[in-house]
């Protein structure tokens, strides 16, 4: 629960800086140590791939000196998109836990269901719904405020 709480906290930090509120934390389940964290930052980084999951995966790979993150767990406040699901698969993340489902952009339980695809060579164990309410409130508030401004 505390790792998802941290992911939601990172999502709130992203929202405060004008980014979509999504946060990710990568953990070594053997030690319960946080290996890496990420918050959405494509606007600030001028990088369409700077989703929270990608930021965390890059940090973990650099920290561990390996692009394979086999056995690690990732906690994400929102269901990953197709790009992020692909990166999670390539990194060989062992377990994915996400909060809110994303009916429009998600690719795990919604949309293309990437991990169920025959072209997916590695699938993590998936758990969804942890702190979904908190993550959903952040997202709804963020986009409601953005719609007011436009």
PyMOL commands that set and color helices and strands:
alter all, ss='L'
color gray80, all
select helices_A, chain A and resi 2-16+42-45+52-64+82-91+114-116+132-149
alter helices_A, ss='H'
color red, helices_A
select strands_A, chain A and resi 23-28+33-39+72-78+95-100+125-128
alter strands_A, ss='S'
color yellow, strands_A
deselect
rebuild
show_as cartoon
